[in-house]
């Protein structure tokens, strides 16, 4: 089990292309926004800012805090999930998606409790980012069951279709300097 992972801990190959700067970053993004799109694709406003935001989120949070989708040319493995919509959803696929996220989160909390010899209970799934490899990068709030402190935990859980979730890595969320 990997605890406190970095971009170098890349068992899925998600971070290889984000470790180094892209050529357009080296050139201070001196490219037209159309560079990021294929012919015929609609060019979104503020594409450069979106790309900068996405790259910063991947590099600084290792995918856990990704909340945007870059243009398709990035072939991003990260899909931020709209948790509020899924929680309120009435359609079957929304209910199933929400149940899978909760099941993955509860698996993570159980395994982390075993590893740390602390009993945690899940308070909330704050963020969830799904990947094409069915790995959920989740930010969770957990509370020590003895009334202790509340922790923010980031966990990557592999949750195959028709299978049980498996915790692959976790860390207490790093505190970022502003």
N, C-alpha and C positions, 0 to 999 in steps of 0.2 A: 504494500500500500504506500502510495506517495503522499507525504504530508508536506505542506509548504512548497508546492511546486513552482517552478519558474518556466519561462519560455523554452528552456532546454529540456524540460521533462515533457516530451512530445510524442507519447506512444501512438497517437492517432495521426500524426503528420499535419495537424491543424496550423501550426505556428511557423513552419519552415519559411514560408515566403514573407512572413511579417517580421522576422528577426532583423533583417537589414533594410535600409531605406530603399525605396523605389527610386528610379532615375528622376522622376518628376518631383520627388521630395528634395533630392539633391539640387535641383534647379529651381527651388522655391515655388513649385507649382506653376511655373511659367508655361502653361499649356491651356488650350481652350477647353471648356467644359465638355465639348463634343468628343474629346479624346477618350473619355471614359465610357462611351456608348458605341454600339455597333450601328451600322447604317440602318435607318428606319426606326430605331428606338427613340422614344420621346426623351428629350433632354430635360432633366429635372432642374428646377432653380436651386441655386446655392450648392451645386454639386461639389465644388472644391471644399467648402466647409464641411459637407457631409463626409467626404473622403478623409479629411484631416481628423474629424471626430471619431470615425470608425477605427482608423489606424491607431489613434491614441488609446482608445478603449481596449482594443485587442492587446496592445503592447503593455499597457499599464495594469490591466486587470486579468490578463491571460484569458480573455473571452467571457469572464464572469459578468462584467458590467456592460456588455454590448447591448445598446438599446436602439440601434439603427441598422438599416440594411444599405450597403454600398451598391453602386451600379454592378450589373451582372458580370462585367469583365473581371471582377475580383474573385469570382467563383467562391464567395464566402461560405465557409461551412457553418457559420453562425446565424441562427434565426431566433431573434428575441420573441418570446411568446407574450401575447397580450393577456396577462393573468386576470385582470379585472373582467375582461370580456368573457374569458373562459369560465370564471367563477359564477358569473351571472347568466351564462349561456343556458339555453333551453334545448338546443339541438343535441342529438346523440353524440356527435363527434366532439362537441365542446365538453360534454359531461365526461366522456371517455378520456379526453386529453387532460382534463383537470384531475381526474382520478389517478391517471398515470403519474402526473407530477407529484401529487400528494404521496402516492405509494413510494416513489423514488426518494422523496424528502424524508419520509418516515424510516426507510431503509438506512439512509445516511445517518440520521440521528441515532438510530439503534447501534450501528457499527461504531460510530464515534464515541458513544457512551461506553461501549465495551473496551475500546482502545484506550480511553483516557481514565477509566475507572470512575467516571462521574456519570450520574444519571441525568440526562437531558430530556426535555420534552419539546416537541415542535410547537412554536408559537405561530410562525407565519412563514410562508414562502414569499420572499420579497421580490425576487427576480428569477426567471428561468429562461435559459437560452438553449435551444435544441440544436443538435447537429445532425448532419446526414448520416452519421455513424450511430445514431440513437443514443448518444451521450448527452445528458442534460447537465449543463453548468448552472448550478443553482446557488442563490444567496438566500440563506435561511436565518431566521431568528429562533434561537432556542434558549430555554430557561432551565437552570439547574432545578431538579425536582424538589430539592430540600429548601426551596425558597431563596436559593442563591442568586448569583448574577445572571443577567441576560447576555448571551453571546451572539455575535453575528458570525456565521459559519458559511464558507463557500465549499461546495462539494460537487464533484463530477461523478455522476451515476450513469452507468450503462444500463439501459432498460430495453432489452429486445422485445419485439412484438411476440406475444405469447409466452414470454419468459419472465423470470423474476429479476428485479433490479439488483445490481451489484455496485457497491461503492468502489470507485477506482482511485480517487484521491480526495483530499480535503485539506482545509486550512482555516484557521481563524482569520477573518477578513482583515487584511492589513489596513492600518490607519494611514490615510494619505495626507500629506502636507498640502495646504492650500496656498 
